[in-house]
Amino acid sequence: MRTVVIPRADWRAKLDEFSSVHEGWRVSLDLLTPELGAQPEIDDLPLRGVAAEVGARESTITIAAGSTGTDQITHTIHAPRRVQLEQSDAGADVALEIESSDHAKAILRFTSPALPETVDGLPRKFPR
C-alpha cells in the first residue's frame, strides 16, 4: 500500500478527476471522531462524486453516494486540512481519507478496489 497526499491547491481538480473515474463504483464511508470512534455513514452505495470548495478562509469537501431522491446520502466535511489517497501496490485506489481541522476523519472505501482500466462493463453513468 502507498499513501498519496493531495496538496490543498490540487483538491478541486484531483477530486473532480477522482469522481469522474469512479462515478458509479460501490463505496462505503466511515467517520472517525475522537469522541465517538468509527461510525458508518454510507454502506455499499454507488459513488456520485466528491467535490471540494476551496476558499481563502473556509473550505468544504462533499461526498455524495446513492441514487436520486431519498436514497442519496451526502456528507460534508467542514474545514478539511488533509486529503490523501490510499492505493494498492498495483496503483488501484483503495480509499480516500479526508481529515478535518477537529481531527475527525472521513474514510471513503471502495467495495472492490480495482484499476479503472481493468473494470469491464461498469456503467460510467447511472440513472439520476
MOPAC internal coordinates of N, CA, C and O (Angstrom, degrees):
PM7 1SCF
backbone

  N    0.0000 0     0.00 0     0.00 0    0    0    0
  C    1.4507 1     0.00 0     0.00 0    1    0    0
  C    1.5209 1   109.27 1     0.00 0    2    1    0
  O    1.2310 1   121.73 1   -31.09 1    3    2    1
  N    1.3191 1   114.29 1   148.91 1    3    2    1
  C    1.4580 1   119.00 1   174.74 1    5    3    2
  C    1.5172 1   108.79 1  -138.63 1    6    5    3
  O    1.2310 1   121.06 1   -27.03 1    7    6    5
  N    1.3073 1   115.58 1   152.97 1    7    6    5
  C    1.4538 1   122.81 1  -179.26 1    9    7    6
  C    1.5172 1   109.13 1  -112.73 1   10    9    7
  O    1.2310 1   121.17 1   -51.05 1   11   10    9
  N    1.3351 1   115.37 1   128.95 1   11   10    9
  C    1.4582 1   121.68 1   177.76 1   13   11   10
  C    1.5239 1   107.29 1  -114.07 1   14   13   11
  O    1.2310 1   120.40 1   -66.93 1   15   14   13
  N    1.3292 1   116.83 1   113.07 1   15   14   13
  C    1.4590 1   121.52 1   177.47 1   17   15   14
  C    1.5239 1   108.02 1   -82.82 1   18   17   15
  O    1.2310 1   120.94 1   -50.76 1   19   18   17
  N    1.3286 1   115.81 1   129.24 1   19   18   17
  C    1.4665 1   120.98 1   179.68 1   21   19   18
  C    1.5289 1   107.90 1   -96.66 1   22   21   19
  O    1.2310 1   120.07 1   -61.06 1   23   22   21
  N    1.3315 1   117.47 1   118.94 1   23   22   21
  C    1.4656 1   120.11 1  -179.90 1   25   23   22
  C    1.5302 1   111.31 1   -63.49 1   26   25   23
  O    1.2310 1   120.63 1   -34.41 1   27   26   25
  N    1.3100 1   116.40 1   145.59 1   27   26   25
  C    1.4712 1   123.10 1  -178.53 1   29   27   26
  C    1.5252 1   112.00 1   -50.54 1   30   29   27
  O    1.2310 1   120.11 1   138.74 1   31   30   29
  N    1.3155 1   117.40 1   -41.26 1   31   30   29
  C    1.4701 1   121.19 1  -178.72 1   33   31   30
  C    1.5274 1   111.82 1   -62.76 1   34   33   31
  O    1.2310 1   120.02 1   159.00 1   35   34   33
  N    1.3393 1   117.57 1   -21.00 1   35   34   33
  C    1.4675 1   121.85 1  -177.70 1   37   35   34
  C    1.5273 1   113.64 1  -103.36 1   38   37   35
  O    1.2310 1   119.49 1   179.88 1   39   38   37
  N    1.3225 1   118.57 1    -0.12 1   39   38   37
  C    1.4604 1   121.01 1  -174.85 1   41   39   38
  C    1.5246 1   112.53 1   -53.17 1   42   41   39
  O    1.2310 1   120.38 1   127.70 1   43   42   41
  N    1.3171 1   116.87 1   -52.30 1   43   42   41
  C    1.4695 1   119.80 1  -175.09 1   45   43   42
  C    1.5222 1   110.98 1   -59.88 1   46   45   43
  O    1.2310 1   119.93 1   128.37 1   47   46   45
  N    1.3201 1   117.74 1   -51.63 1   47   46   45
  C    1.4647 1   121.32 1  -176.89 1   49   47   46
  C    1.5288 1   111.77 1   -65.93 1   50   49   47
  O    1.2310 1   120.12 1   135.63 1   51   50   49
  N    1.3231 1   117.38 1   -44.37 1   51   50   49
  C    1.4689 1   120.63 1  -177.47 1   53   51   50
  C    1.5312 1   111.47 1   -68.51 1   54   53   51
  O    1.2310 1   120.11 1   141.95 1   55   54   53
  N    1.3308 1   117.39 1   -38.05 1   55   54   53
  C    1.4592 1   118.95 1   179.34 1   57   55   54
  C    1.5298 1   111.04 1   -73.67 1   58   57   55
  O    1.2310 1   119.76 1   147.24 1   59   58   57
  N    1.3268 1   118.06 1   -32.76 1   59   58   57
  C    1.4692 1   120.42 1   172.71 1   61   59   58
  C    1.5283 1   110.38 1   -62.29 1   62   61   59
  O    1.2310 1   120.84 1   136.41 1   63   62   61
  N    1.3237 1   116.00 1   -43.59 1   63   62   61
  C    1.4699 1   121.09 1   178.23 1   65   63   62
  C    1.5303 1   110.28 1   -64.59 1   66   65   63
  O    1.2310 1   120.32 1   135.11 1   67   66   65
  N    1.3159 1   117.00 1   -44.89 1   67   66   65
  C    1.4608 1   122.49 1   177.66 1   69   67   66
  C    1.5344 1   110.15 1   -56.90 1   70   69   67
  O    1.2310 1   120.54 1   134.25 1   71   70   69
  N    1.3229 1   116.58 1   -45.75 1   71   70   69
  C    1.4635 1   121.64 1  -179.90 1   73   71   70
  C    1.5176 1   111.73 1   -63.35 1   74   73   71
  O    1.2310 1   120.65 1   137.23 1   75   74   73
  N    1.3146 1   116.37 1   -42.77 1   75   74   73
  C    1.4605 1   120.95 1  -179.65 1   77   75   74
  C    1.5245 1   111.50 1   -62.81 1   78   77   75
  O    1.2310 1   120.60 1   137.17 1   79   78   77
  N    1.3119 1   116.46 1   -42.83 1   79   78   77
  C    1.4659 1   121.42 1  -178.38 1   81   79   78
  C    1.5285 1   111.15 1   -70.35 1   82   81   79
  O    1.2310 1   119.92 1   142.93 1   83   82   81
  N    1.3388 1   117.76 1   -37.07 1   83   82   81
  C    1.4634 1   121.05 1  -169.99 1   85   83   82
  C    1.5322 1   114.40 1  -108.79 1   86   85   83
  O    1.2310 1   119.01 1  -172.48 1   87   86   85
  N    1.3114 1   119.49 1     7.52 1   87   86   85
  C    1.4669 1   120.65 1   179.97 1   89   87   86
  C    1.5288 1   109.92 1   -57.59 1   90   89   87
  O    1.2310 1   121.08 1   -49.63 1   91   90   89
  N    1.3217 1   115.54 1   130.37 1   91   90   89
  C    1.4537 1   121.44 1  -179.73 1   93   91   90
  C    1.5229 1   114.35 1    92.06 1   94   93   91
  O    1.2310 1   119.83 1   166.60 1   95   94   93
  N    1.3379 1   117.92 1   -13.40 1   95   94   93
  C    1.4610 1   120.41 1   178.44 1   97   95   94
  C    1.5282 1   109.03 1   -70.66 1   98   97   95
  O    1.2310 1   120.31 1   -34.27 1   99   98   97
  N    1.3193 1   117.02 1   145.73 1   99   98   97
  C    1.4609 1   122.30 1  -179.41 1  101   99   98
  C    1.5292 1   109.83 1   -75.55 1  102  101   99
  O    1.2310 1   121.21 1   -49.08 1  103  102  101
  N    1.3435 1   115.28 1   130.92 1  103  102  101
  C    1.4634 1   121.14 1  -176.79 1  105  103  102
  C    1.5257 1   111.14 1  -135.61 1  106  105  103
  O    1.2310 1   121.86 1   -17.68 1  107  106  105
  N    1.3211 1   114.04 1   162.32 1  107  106  105
  C    1.4567 1   123.29 1   169.77 1  109  107  106
  C    1.5210 1   106.88 1  -131.42 1  110  109  107
  O    1.2310 1   120.74 1   -31.24 1  111  110  109
  N    1.3245 1   116.20 1   148.76 1  111  110  109
  C    1.4590 1   121.58 1   179.39 1  113  111  110
  C    1.5171 1   109.06 1  -127.31 1  114  113  111
  O    1.2310 1   121.17 1   -55.02 1  115  114  113
  N    1.3239 1   115.37 1   124.98 1  115  114  113
  C    1.4620 1   121.65 1   175.09 1  117  115  114
  C    1.5142 1   108.34 1  -114.16 1  118  117  115
  O    1.2310 1   121.19 1   -40.29 1  119  118  117
  N    1.3327 1   115.33 1   139.71 1  119  118  117
  C    1.4515 1   121.68 1   177.04 1  121  119  118
  C    1.5258 1   107.68 1  -108.93 1  122  121  119
  O    1.2310 1   120.70 1   -51.62 1  123  122  121
  N    1.3124 1   116.27 1   128.38 1  123  122  121
  C    1.4604 1   121.38 1   178.90 1  125  123  122
  C    1.5190 1   108.28 1  -116.04 1  126  125  123
  O    1.2310 1   121.02 1   -60.71 1  127  126  125
  N    1.3175 1   115.66 1   119.29 1  127  126  125
  C    1.4583 1   119.95 1   177.40 1  129  127  126
  C    1.5218 1   108.84 1  -122.34 1  130  129  127
  O    1.2310 1   120.41 1   -29.69 1  131  130  129
  N    1.3392 1   116.83 1   150.31 1  131  130  129
  C    1.4631 1   119.33 1   178.93 1  133  131  130
  C    1.5330 1   112.05 1   -59.34 1  134  133  131
  O    1.2310 1   120.11 1   147.48 1  135  134  133
  N    1.3433 1   117.40 1   -32.52 1  135  134  133
  C    1.4621 1   120.59 1  -176.73 1  137  135  134
  C    1.5248 1   113.45 1   -78.97 1  138  137  135
  O    1.2310 1   120.35 1   138.76 1  139  138  137
  N    1.3528 1   116.94 1   -41.24 1  139  138  137
  C    1.4630 1   120.68 1  -171.26 1  141  139  138
  C    1.5169 1   115.09 1  -109.48 1  142  141  139
  O    1.2310 1   119.54 1   168.08 1  143  142  141
  N    1.2995 1   118.49 1   -11.92 1  143  142  141
  C    1.4566 1   120.56 1  -175.73 1  145  143  142
  C    1.5220 1   110.39 1    78.47 1  146  145  143
  O    1.2310 1   120.03 1    32.23 1  147  146  145
  N    1.3291 1   117.54 1  -147.77 1  147  146  145
  C    1.4694 1   122.33 1  -176.40 1  149  147  146
  C    1.5252 1   110.71 1   -86.30 1  150  149  147
  O    1.2310 1   121.09 1   -48.63 1  151  150  149
  N    1.3225 1   115.52 1   131.37 1  151  150  149
  C    1.4604 1   122.72 1   177.65 1  153  151  150
  C    1.5270 1   108.68 1  -131.85 1  154  153  151
  O    1.2310 1   119.35 1   -55.79 1  155  154  153
  N    1.3436 1   118.84 1   124.21 1  155  154  153
  C    1.4699 1   119.69 1   177.69 1  157  155  154
  C    1.5295 1   110.36 1   -72.88 1  158  157  155
  O    1.2310 1   120.74 1   -43.15 1  159  158  157
  N    1.3210 1   116.19 1   136.85 1  159  158  157
  C    1.4678 1   122.12 1   179.77 1  161  159  158
  C    1.5288 1   110.71 1  -115.39 1  162  161  159
  O    1.2310 1   120.85 1   139.68 1  163  162  161
  N    1.3283 1   115.98 1   -40.32 1  163  162  161
  C    1.4664 1   122.44 1   179.30 1  165  163  162
  C    1.5166 1   106.94 1  -130.14 1  166  165  163
  O    1.2310 1   120.75 1   -43.17 1  167  166  165
  N    1.3409 1   116.16 1   136.83 1  167  166  165
  C    1.4619 1   119.63 1  -179.78 1  169  167  166
  C    1.5225 1   110.37 1  -131.13 1  170  169  167
  O    1.2310 1   120.78 1   -72.76 1  171  170  169
  N    1.3245 1   116.12 1   107.24 1  171  170  169
  C    1.4631 1   123.29 1   172.64 1  173  171  170
  C    1.5307 1   113.59 1    54.29 1  174  173  171
  O    1.2310 1   121.05 1  -121.43 1  175  174  173
  N    1.3293 1   115.60 1    58.57 1  175  174  173
  C    1.4641 1   122.04 1   176.29 1  177  175  174
  C    1.5221 1   109.36 1  -120.59 1  178  177  175
  O    1.2310 1   119.85 1   -22.65 1  179  178  177
  N    1.3367 1   117.88 1   157.35 1  179  178  177
  C    1.4653 1   119.80 1   177.47 1  181  179  178
  C    1.5343 1   111.02 1   -71.33 1  182  181  179
  O    1.2310 1   120.96 1   -45.59 1  183  182  181
  N    1.3146 1   115.78 1   134.41 1  183  182  181
  C    1.4666 1   121.66 1   178.56 1  185  183  182
  C    1.5183 1   110.00 1   -70.64 1  186  185  183
  O    1.2310 1   120.60 1   -50.56 1  187  186  185
  N    1.3023 1   116.47 1   129.44 1  187  186  185
  C    1.4658 1   121.72 1   173.94 1  189  187  186
  C    1.5244 1   109.95 1   -95.55 1  190  189  187
  O    1.2310 1   120.37 1   145.27 1  191  190  189
  N    1.3305 1   116.91 1   -34.73 1  191  190  189
  C    1.4567 1   119.10 1   177.59 1  193  191  190
  C    1.5101 1   113.68 1   161.88 1  194  193  191
  O    1.2310 1   122.11 1   -14.83 1  195  194  193
  N    1.3270 1   113.57 1   165.17 1  195  194  193
  C    1.4593 1   122.96 1   175.63 1  197  195  194
  C    1.5210 1   105.53 1  -129.93 1  198  197  195
  O    1.2310 1   120.55 1   -55.70 1  199  198  197
  N    1.3352 1   116.55 1   124.30 1  199  198  197
  C    1.4613 1   120.62 1  -175.46 1  201  199  198
  C    1.5186 1   110.54 1  -128.87 1  202  201  199
  O    1.2310 1   121.12 1   -39.80 1  203  202  201
  N    1.3218 1   115.47 1   140.20 1  203  202  201
  C    1.4674 1   121.44 1   178.03 1  205  203  202
  C    1.5182 1   109.78 1  -113.06 1  206  205  203
  O    1.2310 1   121.28 1   -44.93 1  207  206  205
  N    1.3065 1   115.16 1   135.07 1  207  206  205
  C    1.4607 1   122.86 1   170.07 1  209  207  206
  C    1.5238 1   105.05 1  -114.77 1  210  209  207
  O    1.2310 1   121.10 1   -73.05 1  211  210  209
  N    1.3207 1   115.50 1   106.95 1  211  210  209
  C    1.4591 1   120.31 1  -175.01 1  213  211  210
  C    1.5188 1   108.60 1  -106.21 1  214  213  211
  O    1.2310 1   121.07 1   -65.27 1  215  214  213
  N    1.3299 1   115.55 1   114.73 1  215  214  213
  C    1.4487 1   121.09 1   179.16 1  217  215  214
  C    1.5155 1   111.00 1  -114.11 1  218  217  215
  O    1.2310 1   120.98 1   -13.38 1  219  218  217
  N    1.3092 1   115.74 1   166.62 1  219  218  217
  C    1.4634 1   120.39 1   179.42 1  221  219  218
  C    1.5280 1   110.86 1   -65.39 1  222  221  219
  O    1.2310 1   120.70 1   144.65 1  223  222  221
  N    1.3334 1   116.27 1   -35.35 1  223  222  221
  C    1.4621 1   120.00 1  -177.60 1  225  223  222
  C    1.5252 1   112.75 1  -106.54 1  226  225  223
  O    1.2310 1   120.34 1   139.61 1  227  226  225
  N    1.3234 1   116.95 1   -40.39 1  227  226  225
  C    1.4599 1   119.78 1  -176.50 1  229  227  226
  C    1.5203 1   110.53 1  -136.08 1  230  229  227
  O    1.2310 1   121.09 1   -38.39 1  231  230  229
  N    1.3049 1   115.51 1   141.61 1  231  230  229
  C    1.4631 1   121.59 1   179.40 1  233  231  230
  C    1.5243 1   109.29 1  -131.59 1  234  233  231
  O    1.2310 1   121.01 1   -23.88 1  235  234  233
  N    1.3315 1   115.68 1   156.12 1  235  234  233
  C    1.4565 1   121.72 1   174.08 1  237  235  234
  C    1.5249 1   108.90 1  -141.74 1  238  237  235
  O    1.2310 1   120.99 1   -25.45 1  239  238  237
  N    1.3108 1   115.72 1   154.55 1  239  238  237
  C    1.4589 1   122.51 1   171.41 1  241  239  238
  C    1.5178 1   105.92 1  -129.08 1  242  241  239
  O    1.2310 1   120.83 1   -50.82 1  243  242  241
  N    1.3353 1   116.01 1   129.18 1  243  242  241
  C    1.4500 1   121.85 1  -177.69 1  245  243  242
  C    1.5226 1   110.19 1  -116.34 1  246  245  243
  O    1.2310 1   121.19 1   -46.51 1  247  246  245
  N    1.3248 1   115.33 1   133.49 1  247  246  245
  C    1.4669 1   122.88 1   177.65 1  249  247  246
  C    1.5180 1   107.01 1  -113.95 1  250  249  247
  O    1.2310 1   120.33 1   -50.03 1  251  250  249
  N    1.3392 1   116.97 1   129.97 1  251  250  249
  C    1.4608 1   121.43 1   177.89 1  253  251  250
  C    1.5254 1   109.17 1  -126.58 1  254  253  251
  O    1.2310 1   121.34 1   -42.61 1  255  254  253
  N    1.3343 1   115.03 1   137.39 1  255  254  253
  C    1.4666 1   120.57 1   178.88 1  257  255  254
  C    1.5214 1   108.49 1  -145.86 1  258  257  255
  O    1.2310 1   121.24 1   -23.35 1  259  258  257
  N    1.3244 1   115.23 1   156.65 1  259  258  257
  C    1.4591 1   121.31 1   178.54 1  261  259  258
  C    1.5115 1   110.74 1   106.77 1  262  261  259
  O    1.2310 1   121.21 1     6.60 1  263  262  261
  N    1.3155 1   115.29 1  -173.40 1  263  262  261
  C    1.4587 1   120.18 1   177.18 1  265  263  262
  C    1.5211 1   108.08 1   -99.30 1  266  265  263
  O    1.2310 1   120.48 1     6.37 1  267  266  265
  N    1.2982 1   116.68 1  -173.63 1  267  266  265
  C    1.4601 1   119.97 1  -176.99 1  269  267  266
  C    1.5249 1   111.30 1   -69.87 1  270  269  267
  O    1.2310 1   121.42 1   -13.85 1  271  270  269
  N    1.2946 1   114.88 1   166.15 1  271  270  269
  C    1.4551 1   120.57 1   175.96 1  273  271  270
  C    1.5094 1   113.07 1    77.18 1  274  273  271
  O    1.2310 1   121.48 1    37.55 1  275  274  273
  N    1.3241 1   114.78 1  -142.45 1  275  274  273
  C    1.4645 1   120.34 1  -174.17 1  277  275  274
  C    1.5200 1   113.18 1   -73.17 1  278  277  275
  O    1.2310 1   120.35 1   165.95 1  279  278  277
  N    1.3362 1   116.94 1   -14.05 1  279  278  277
  C    1.4592 1   119.73 1   179.83 1  281  279  278
  C    1.5283 1   112.71 1   -80.30 1  282  281  279
  O    1.2310 1   120.10 1   168.81 1  283  282  281
  N    1.3268 1   117.41 1   -11.19 1  283  282  281
  C    1.4648 1   120.06 1  -178.25 1  285  283  282
  C    1.5256 1   110.09 1   -84.40 1  286  285  283
  O    1.2310 1   121.46 1   -43.66 1  287  286  285
  N    1.3264 1   114.81 1   136.34 1  287  286  285
  C    1.4710 1   121.57 1   176.14 1  289  287  286
  C    1.5184 1   107.64 1  -118.87 1  290  289  287
  O    1.2310 1   121.13 1   -48.47 1  291  290  289
  N    1.3146 1   115.44 1   131.53 1  291  290  289
  C    1.4569 1   121.26 1   177.60 1  293  291  290
  C    1.5224 1   107.91 1  -122.70 1  294  293  291
  O    1.2310 1   121.27 1   -48.03 1  295  294  293
  N    1.3315 1   115.17 1   131.97 1  295  294  293
  C    1.4650 1   120.22 1   177.29 1  297  295  294
  C    1.5243 1   107.98 1  -126.07 1  298  297  295
  O    1.2310 1   120.59 1   -49.79 1  299  298  297
  N    1.3245 1   116.48 1   130.21 1  299  298  297
  C    1.4640 1   121.67 1  -179.58 1  301  299  298
  C    1.5237 1   109.93 1  -111.95 1  302  301  299
  O    1.2310 1   121.41 1   -48.99 1  303  302  301
  N    1.3191 1   114.90 1   131.01 1  303  302  301
  C    1.4578 1   121.73 1   175.57 1  305  303  302
  C    1.5260 1   106.75 1  -100.38 1  306  305  303
  O    1.2310 1   120.78 1   -62.41 1  307  306  305
  N    1.3088 1   116.11 1   117.59 1  307  306  305
  C    1.4625 1   121.42 1   179.47 1  309  307  306
  C    1.5283 1   109.28 1   -91.71 1  310  309  307
  O    1.2310 1   120.85 1   -37.44 1  311  310  309
  N    1.3004 1   115.97 1   142.56 1  311  310  309
  C    1.4629 1   123.22 1   178.09 1  313  311  310
  C    1.5324 1   112.28 1    54.07 1  314  313  311
  O    1.2310 1   120.02 1  -127.71 1  315  314  313
  N    1.3478 1   117.57 1    52.29 1  315  314  313
  C    1.4644 1   118.41 1   176.98 1  317  315  314
  C    1.5248 1   110.11 1   -64.91 1  318  317  315
  O    1.2310 1   121.15 1   -33.68 1  319  318  317
  N    1.3279 1   115.41 1   146.32 1  319  318  317
  C    1.4642 1   118.16 1   179.62 1  321  319  318
  C    1.5187 1   112.49 1  -125.37 1  322  321  319
  O    1.2310 1   120.17 1   163.86 1  323  322  321
  N    1.3372 1   117.29 1   -16.14 1  323  322  321
  C    1.4658 1   120.31 1  -179.44 1  325  323  322
  C    1.5257 1   108.66 1  -150.56 1  326  325  323
  O    1.2310 1   121.41 1   -45.52 1  327  326  325
  N    1.3389 1   114.91 1   134.48 1  327  326  325
  C    1.4638 1   121.53 1   176.08 1  329  327  326
  C    1.5243 1   106.66 1  -128.98 1  330  329  327
  O    1.2310 1   121.23 1   -51.33 1  331  330  329
  N    1.3256 1   115.25 1   128.67 1  331  330  329
  C    1.4603 1   118.40 1   178.69 1  333  331  330
  C    1.5259 1   109.78 1  -142.12 1  334  333  331
  O    1.2310 1   122.16 1   -28.55 1  335  334  333
  N    1.3157 1   113.47 1   151.45 1  335  334  333
  C    1.4490 1   122.41 1  -178.95 1  337  335  334
  C    1.5190 1   108.64 1  -113.77 1  338  337  335
  O    1.2310 1   120.87 1   -52.66 1  339  338  337
  N    1.3272 1   115.94 1   127.34 1  339  338  337
  C    1.4604 1   121.23 1   175.86 1  341  339  338
  C    1.5241 1   106.90 1   -94.51 1  342  341  339
  O    1.2310 1   120.63 1   -50.72 1  343  342  341
  N    1.3298 1   116.39 1   129.28 1  343  342  341
  C    1.4618 1   121.49 1  -179.56 1  345  343  342
  C    1.5209 1   110.07 1  -125.82 1  346  345  343
  O    1.2310 1   121.40 1   -30.65 1  347  346  345
  N    1.3441 1   114.93 1   149.35 1  347  346  345
  C    1.4647 1   120.03 1   175.60 1  349  347  346
  C    1.5184 1   108.41 1   -71.88 1  350  349  347
  O    1.2310 1   120.64 1    -9.35 1  351  350  349
  N    1.3233 1   116.38 1   170.65 1  351  350  349
  C    1.4640 1   120.48 1   177.96 1  353  351  350
  C    1.5278 1   111.37 1   -61.27 1  354  353  351
  O    1.2310 1   120.41 1   154.06 1  355  354  353
  N    1.3406 1   116.83 1   -25.94 1  355  354  353
  C    1.4695 1   121.22 1   179.03 1  357  355  354
  C    1.5280 1   112.15 1   -82.82 1  358  357  355
  O    1.2310 1   120.31 1   173.19 1  359  358  357
  N    1.3517 1   117.00 1    -6.81 1  359  358  357
  C    1.4616 1   120.52 1   177.96 1  361  359  358
  C    1.5171 1   114.47 1    97.85 1  362  361  359
  O    1.2310 1   119.48 1  -175.62 1  363  362  361
  N    1.3423 1   118.61 1     4.38 1  363  362  361
  C    1.4619 1   121.54 1   178.37 1  365  363  362
  C    1.5260 1   109.64 1   -76.89 1  366  365  363
  O    1.2310 1   120.37 1   -42.63 1  367  366  365
  N    1.3294 1   116.90 1   137.37 1  367  366  365
  C    1.4585 1   121.32 1   175.59 1  369  367  366
  C    1.5204 1   108.83 1   -68.11 1  370  369  367
  O    1.2310 1   120.76 1   -51.76 1  371  370  369
  N    1.3274 1   116.16 1   128.24 1  371  370  369
  C    1.4587 1   122.35 1  -179.19 1  373  371  370
  C    1.5210 1   110.20 1  -107.89 1  374  373  371
  O    1.2310 1   120.35 1   137.33 1  375  374  373
  N    1.3421 1   116.93 1   -42.67 1  375  374  373
  C    1.4569 1   121.03 1  -176.84 1  377  375  374
  C    1.5236 1   110.44 1  -156.17 1  378  377  375
  O    1.2310 1   121.50 1   -27.93 1  379  378  377
  N    1.3173 1   114.74 1   152.07 1  379  378  377
  C    1.4515 1   122.96 1   173.65 1  381  379  378
  C    1.5183 1   106.19 1  -116.86 1  382  381  379
  O    1.2310 1   120.59 1   -55.52 1  383  382  381
  N    1.3279 1   116.47 1   124.48 1  383  382  381
  C    1.4578 1   120.90 1  -178.65 1  385  383  382
  C    1.5219 1   109.51 1  -116.23 1  386  385  383
  O    1.2310 1   121.51 1   -50.34 1  387  386  385
  N    1.3403 1   114.71 1   129.66 1  387  386  385
  C    1.4605 1   120.75 1  -179.72 1  389  387  386
  C    1.5266 1   107.40 1  -124.32 1  390  389  387
  O    1.2310 1   120.78 1   -56.99 1  391  390  389
  N    1.3209 1   116.11 1   123.01 1  391  390  389
  C    1.4627 1   121.38 1   179.32 1  393  391  390
  C    1.5190 1   109.11 1  -108.07 1  394  393  391
  O    1.2310 1   120.93 1   -46.16 1  395  394  393
  N    1.3214 1   115.82 1   133.84 1  395  394  393
  C    1.4599 1   120.25 1   179.04 1  397  395  394
  C    1.5243 1   110.34 1   -96.31 1  398  397  395
  O    1.2310 1   121.01 1    -8.23 1  399  398  397
  N    1.3296 1   115.67 1   171.77 1  399  398  397
  C    1.4672 1   120.12 1  -176.33 1  401  399  398
  C    1.5298 1   112.48 1   -65.56 1  402  401  399
  O    1.2310 1   119.71 1   160.58 1  403  402  401
  N    1.3353 1   118.15 1   -19.42 1  403  402  401
  C    1.4660 1   120.39 1   177.44 1  405  403  402
  C    1.5348 1   112.09 1   -91.09 1  406  405  403
  O    1.2310 1   120.84 1  -166.94 1  407  406  405
  N    1.3406 1   115.99 1    13.06 1  407  406  405
  C    1.4654 1   124.52 1   176.80 1  409  407  406
  C    1.5281 1   114.17 1    72.80 1  410  409  407
  O    1.2310 1   120.21 1  -171.57 1  411  410  409
  N    1.3289 1   117.21 1     8.43 1  411  410  409
  C    1.4671 1   120.01 1   172.22 1  413  411  410
  C    1.5301 1   107.71 1   -74.79 1  414  413  411
  O    1.2310 1   120.88 1   -29.10 1  415  414  413
  N    1.3375 1   115.92 1   150.90 1  415  414  413
  C    1.4641 1   120.28 1   179.41 1  417  415  414
  C    1.5184 1   109.76 1  -126.68 1  418  417  415
  O    1.2310 1   121.40 1   -38.95 1  419  418  417
  N    1.3093 1   114.92 1   141.05 1  419  418  417
  C    1.4566 1   122.43 1   170.85 1  421  419  418
  C    1.5214 1   106.02 1  -112.21 1  422  421  419
  O    1.2310 1   120.62 1   -56.69 1  423  422  421
  N    1.3326 1   116.42 1   123.31 1  423  422  421
  C    1.4664 1   120.39 1  -177.95 1  425  423  422
  C    1.5219 1   108.58 1  -119.25 1  426  425  423
  O    1.2310 1   121.25 1   -67.97 1  427  426  425
  N    1.3243 1   115.21 1   112.03 1  427  426  425
  C    1.4572 1   123.30 1   179.53 1  429  427  426
  C    1.5227 1   107.51 1   -96.86 1  430  429  427
  O    1.2310 1   120.79 1   -61.18 1  431  430  429
  N    1.3360 1   116.09 1   118.82 1  431  430  429
  C    1.4674 1   120.86 1  -177.57 1  433  431  430
  C    1.5237 1   110.14 1  -117.73 1  434  433  431
  O    1.2310 1   121.17 1   -35.08 1  435  434  433
  N    1.3340 1   115.36 1   144.92 1  435  434  433
  C    1.4584 1   120.45 1   175.00 1  437  435  434
  C    1.5185 1   109.03 1   -84.20 1  438  437  435
  O    1.2310 1   120.62 1   -40.77 1  439  438  437
  N    1.3258 1   116.41 1   139.23 1  439  438  437
  C    1.4541 1   121.37 1   176.84 1  441  439  438
  C    1.5264 1   109.91 1   -61.56 1  442  441  439
  O    1.2310 1   120.62 1   137.34 1  443  442  441
  N    1.3370 1   116.43 1   -42.66 1  443  442  441
  C    1.4704 1   122.13 1   179.37 1  445  443  442
  C    1.5242 1   108.83 1  -133.95 1  446  445  443
  O    1.2310 1   119.58 1   -91.88 1  447  446  445
  N    1.3353 1   118.41 1    88.12 1  447  446  445
  C    1.4638 1   119.98 1   179.70 1  449  447  446
  C    1.5294 1   110.85 1   -60.62 1  450  449  447
  O    1.2310 1   121.12 1   -41.07 1  451  450  449
  N    1.3289 1   115.45 1   138.93 1  451  450  449
  C    1.4705 1   120.59 1   178.74 1  453  451  450
  C    1.5136 1   108.83 1  -158.85 1  454  453  451
  O    1.2310 1   121.07 1   -20.69 1  455  454  453
  N    1.3088 1   115.57 1   159.31 1  455  454  453
  C    1.4537 1   119.75 1   171.47 1  457  455  454
  C    1.5178 1   107.46 1   -72.80 1  458  457  455
  O    1.2310 1   119.22 1   -46.19 1  459  458  457
  N    1.3379 1   119.09 1   133.81 1  459  458  457
  C    1.4687 1   120.78 1  -177.17 1  461  459  458
  C    1.5283 1   113.76 1   -53.50 1  462  461  459
  O    1.2310 1   120.28 1   143.84 1  463  462  461
  N    1.3238 1   117.08 1   -36.16 1  463  462  461
  C    1.4669 1   119.30 1  -177.72 1  465  463  462
  C    1.5279 1   112.59 1   -72.77 1  466  465  463
  O    1.2310 1   119.85 1   168.79 1  467  466  465
  N    1.3476 1   117.89 1   -11.21 1  467  466  465
  C    1.4660 1   120.11 1   178.96 1  469  467  466
  C    1.5214 1   112.34 1   -96.52 1  470  469  467
  O    1.2310 1   120.51 1   173.88 1  471  470  469
  N    1.3334 1   116.63 1    -6.12 1  471  470  469
  C    1.4629 1   120.19 1  -178.51 1  473  471  470
  C    1.5213 1   108.25 1   -86.12 1  474  473  471
  O    1.2310 1   120.95 1   -57.53 1  475  474  473
  N    1.3259 1   115.78 1   122.47 1  475  474  473
  C    1.4559 1   121.46 1  -178.26 1  477  475  474
  C    1.5221 1   109.23 1  -113.00 1  478  477  475
  O    1.2310 1   121.03 1   -52.21 1  479  478  477
  N    1.3208 1   115.64 1   127.79 1  479  478  477
  C    1.4483 1   120.09 1   174.05 1  481  479  478
  C    1.5103 1   115.04 1    84.08 1  482  481  479
  O    1.2310 1   119.22 1  -175.50 1  483  482  481
  N    1.3217 1   119.10 1     4.50 1  483  482  481
  C    1.4561 1   121.07 1   178.11 1  485  483  482
  C    1.5167 1   108.77 1   -75.77 1  486  485  483
  O    1.2310 1   119.87 1   -54.65 1  487  486  485
  N    1.3145 1   117.86 1   125.35 1  487  486  485
  C    1.4598 1   118.63 1  -179.55 1  489  487  486
  C    1.5231 1   111.30 1   -64.71 1  490  489  487
  O    1.2310 1   120.67 1   -47.44 1  491  490  489
  N    1.3198 1   116.32 1   132.56 1  491  490  489
  C    1.4663 1   120.93 1   178.50 1  493  491  490
  C    1.5237 1   109.14 1   -73.80 1  494  493  491
  O    1.2310 1   120.42 1   148.11 1  495  494  493
  N    1.2976 1   116.81 1   -31.89 1  495  494  493
  C    1.4656 1   121.34 1   178.74 1  497  495  494
  C    1.5226 1   107.24 1  -128.59 1  498  497  495
  O    1.2310 1   120.16 1   -29.81 1  499  498  497
  N    1.2962 1   117.30 1   150.19 1  499  498  497
  C    1.4483 1   120.17 1   176.36 1  501  499  498
  C    1.5160 1   107.16 1  -126.56 1  502  501  499
  O    1.2310 1   119.30 1   -17.66 1  503  502  501
  N    1.3161 1   118.93 1   162.34 1  503  502  501
  C    1.4598 1   121.59 1  -176.02 1  505  503  502
  C    1.5218 1   110.99 1   -56.41 1  506  505  503
  O    1.2310 1   121.67 1   -41.01 1  507  506  505
  N    1.2849 1   114.41 1   138.99 1  507  506  505
  C    1.4703 1   119.71 1   178.93 1  509  507  506
  C    1.4651 1   108.46 1  -100.40 1  510  509  507
  O    1.2310 1   120.10 1   180.00 1  511  510  509

